[in-house]
Amino acid sequence: MTIPIERWLLDTNIWVFGLRGAEGLQDCGTLLNQIGSFTVVIPLQVLKELNFNLSEDEMRDFYKLVNQYPEAIELSWQSAPLNRIKFYEGQGCRKGDAVIAAHAEILAVILIVTENRQFLQTIKNRQFEVLTPTAAIARLSTA
């Protein structure tokens, strides 16, 4: 029996810290190197945030990574539904977190990986898990 590969959403901070090799946040880079053992869905909100936060050279590195894993990385140019964003805001999420949560829901993601400690902590009954990069790597090693 083959175990299906999980669909994950890597929050913007994972991409930024991982691509930059940020000191003290090496697990972000380690996670980027393990793409393929999970699939990544990159929603429009993350793409927008990456364009805002990364330099031109870093964006080139990002797309080089995307092109390395055409079977494992899915770009979604679809906007998150406003009613789902409002739902998550009503649950206490900040605007950016609510958009990411709405994307995760409509894109059938089972896990969001983030360095944002308070990300979605106010939501109790969500359809996806939220883990740190360290916990996500541990999950891969037990799979």
LINMOJO-V792702 format. One record per pair of residues at least 12 apart in sequence whose ideal C-beta (glycine too) atoms are under 10 Angstrom apart, sorted by sequence separation. I is the first residue (numbers start at 0). J is the second residue. If there is no record, write none. Layout:
# LINMOJO-V792702
I/J
I/J
This chain:
# LINMOJO-V792702
12/24
15/27
16/28
17/29
49/61
62/74
84/96
85/97
87/99
88/100
99/111
13/26
14/27
17/30
18/31
49/62
84/97
87/100
88/101
118/131
13/27
16/30
17/31
83/97
84/98
86/100
87/101
99/113
111/125
115/129
12/27
13/28
16/31
17/32
46/61
83/98
84/99
86/101
96/111
116/131
14/30
84/100
85/101
87/103
99/115
103/119
111/127
112/128
113/129
115/131
10/27
13/30
14/31
81/98
83/100
84/101
87/104
96/113
109/126
110/127
111/128
112/129
113/130
114/131
9/27
13/31
79/97
83/101
84/102
86/104
100/118
108/126
109/127
110/128
111/129
112/130
113/131
114/132
79/98
82/101
83/102
96/115
99/118
100/119
107/126
108/127
109/128
110/129
111/130
112/131
113/132
114/133
41/61
78/98
79/99
81/101
83/103
95/115
99/119
107/127
108/128
110/130
112/132
9/30
79/100
80/101
83/104
96/117
104/125
106/127
112/133
9/31
79/101
80/102
83/105
93/115
96/118
97/119
100/122
103/125
104/126
112/134
113/135
7/30
78/101
79/102
95/118
96/119
103/126
104/127
112/135
41/65
78/102
79/103
80/104
93/117
96/120
103/127
110/134
111/135
112/136
9/34
14/39
39/64
77/102
79/104
80/105
92/117
93/118
96/121
97/122
100/125
103/128
110/135
13/39
39/65
79/105
91/117
92/118
93/119
96/122
100/126
103/129
112/138
7/34
14/41
75/102
78/105
79/106
92/119
100/127
9/37
46/74
77/105
91/119
92/120
93/121
110/138
39/68
45/74
46/75
77/106
90/119
91/120
92/121
100/129
7/37
9/39
11/41
31/61
34/64
38/68
45/75
46/76
75/105
91/121
92/122
99/129
4/35
5/36
6/37
7/38
8/39
9/40
14/45
18/49
34/65
41/72
42/73
43/74
44/75
75/106
90/121
91/122
4/36
5/37
6/38
7/39
8/40
9/41
13/45
14/46
32/64
35/67
38/70
39/71
40/72
41/73
42/74
43/75
87/119
90/122
4/37
5/38
6/39
7/40
8/41
11/44
12/45
15/48
19/52
31/64
34/67
35/68
38/71
39/72
40/73
41/74
42/75
43/76
73/106
75/108
90/123
96/129
4/38
5/39
6/40
8/42
10/44
11/45
14/48
15/49
19/53
34/68
37/71
38/72
39/73
40/74
41/75
42/76
43/77
44/78
87/121
90/124
3/38
10/45
11/46
14/49
18/53
19/54
35/70
36/71
38/73
39/74
40/75
41/76
42/77
43/78
44/79
87/122
90/125
8/44
9/45
11/47
12/48
18/54
35/71
42/78
43/79
86/122
8/45
11/48
15/52
31/68
34/71
35/72
42/79
10/48
11/49
14/52
15/53
18/56
19/57
34/72
87/125
14/53
18/57
11/51
12/52
18/58
44/84
11/52
19/60
11/53
15/57
18/60
14/57
17/60
18/61
17/61
18/63
14/60
15/61
18/64
14/61
17/64
48/95
47/95
14/64
45/95
48/98
44/95
47/98
48/99
44/96
44/97
45/98
44/98
45/99
43/98
44/99
42/98
44/100
42/99
44/101
45/102
44/102
42/101
43/102
42/102
41/102
42/103
40/102
9/72
40/103
42/105
42/106
41/106
4/70
40/106
42/108
4/71
6/73
8/75
40/107
40/108
39/108
38/108
37/109
37/110
39/112
37/112
30/112
11/95
10/95
27/112
10/96
26/112
27/113
27/114
11/99
26/114
10/99
24/114
8/99
8/100
10/103
21/114
8/102
8/103
7/103
6/103
17/114
8/106
13/111
16/114
37/135
9/108
13/112
15/114
6/106
8/108
12/112
13/113
6/107
7/108
8/109
9/110
10/111
12/113
13/114
30/131
31/132
37/138
6/108
7/109
8/110
9/111
10/112
11/113
12/114
13/115
30/132
33/135
37/139
5/108
6/109
7/110
8/111
9/112
10/113
11/114
12/115
29/132
30/133
33/136
36/139
5/109
6/110
7/111
8/112
9/113
10/114
11/115
27/131
28/132
29/133
36/140
5/110
7/112
8/113
10/115
26/131
27/132
30/135
37/142
12/118
26/132
27/133
29/135
30/136
33/139
36/142
25/132
26/133
29/136
33/140
10/118
24/132
25/133
26/134
27/135
24/133
26/135
27/136
30/139
26/136
29/139
26/137
17/132
16/132
13/131
8/127
10/129
13/132
7/127
12/132
6/127
7/128
8/129
10/132
13/135
5/128
7/130
9/132
9/135
7/135
5/135
7/138
7/139
5/138
5/139
5/142
4/142
2/142
